[in-house]
Amino acid sequence: GLAFSTSITYIITLMTLGWKLYKKIGDLGAAQMLLSFLKTLSASIIMGVTVHFLYQTLVSVLPSSFIGQALSLFSTISLGALLYFILCYFMKFEEINMGIQFIQQTLQQKLKKA
């Protein structure tokens, strides 16, 4: 009971402070934040489901030795990260595009020095 009432109090406080901040500052970009959250959530769910089935498949195919398990784990993590990056790229995350531009600029600067 006490934990529940504390949670309700925090939620009400958060909503009150959010409303006061909205009145003072104006639009906080809630629609953009919600869209970004939904994109992240969908990419995470797709990656999670894919990684789960990929790991189950690799564990059943590769030997059950330490090396086989390590290879299954490393492969699953690597492919999961790659899949997440690809999903974020195709969902047009601003941060991914900024990161790609930063890497391109850094490589161009390094190539000019060489």
N, C-alpha and C positions, 0 to 999 in steps of 0.2 A: 504494500500500500504506500509506504513512504517513498520508495524509488519511483513508483508511478506518478505520485503527486509532484515529486521533484522534477520529473521529466516534463509533465504538463506545464509546470511553472516556467521552466526554461524555454519551452516552445512559445508560450504567451509572451515572455520577455523578449525573445528573438523577434517575434512578429511586431511587437510594439516598437522596439528599437529600429527595426527595418522600416516601418512606416514613418517614423520620425526622420530617419535618414533620407528617405524618399522625398518627404516634404521639404527638407532642407537643401538637398543636392539636386533632386530631379530624377530623371530616368537613369536607372542603374544598369541598363542593358540586360534586363532579366530574360528577355526573349532570346538574345544571343547566347546567354549562359545556358539556358535550357536546351537550345539546339546543340550546343557544344557537348553538353552532358549526355544528350540522347545519342549523338554520334559516337562518343566514347563508350557508352554503355553497349551499343550495338556491336561495335568493333570488338569489344572485350568478350561479349557473349559468343560471337562467331569464333574468335580465337580460342576461347576456352573449350568449346565443344569440339573443335577440330583437334586441338592438342590432346584432349582426353582420348578420343578414338585413335589418334596417331600413336600415342603412348601404349595403349592397349594392344594395338597391332604389332608394334615393334617388340614389346615384351614377349608376345607369343611367338614371334618369328626368330628373334635373336636368342642365343644361348642364355641360360640363367646364371652364368658366371658373373663375377664382378665386372669384368670388361664388357660383357653384353648389356648388363644393367646400366653401366656408366654411359655406354654408347647410346642406348635408348634414351636416357635422360638428357644427355647433351644434344642429341639430334632433335628431340622434342622441344627443348628450350630454344634452340637456334631457329628451327622452323616456325615456332610460335611467335618469336620476336619478329622474324621476317614477315610473316603473315600479318601481324598487327601493323607493322610499318606500311605495308602495301595497302591494307584497308584504310589506314589514316590518310595515305596519299590520295587514294581514289575518292575518299569522302571530303577531300579538299580542306584538311585542317590547316589553318593559317600557320601554326607553329612548325609543321612539317615543311611547308614551302619556305619559311624563313630559314630553317635549318639547312635545306638543300641549297638555297642561295648563299648562305654563309660558307658552306663547304666549297661551292663552286668558286666564290671569290677568293677564299684562302688558297685553293689549288692554283688559280690563275696567278696570284701573287707569288707563290713558290716557284711556278714555272718561269715567270719573268725574271726572277733572281738567278735561275740556273742557266 
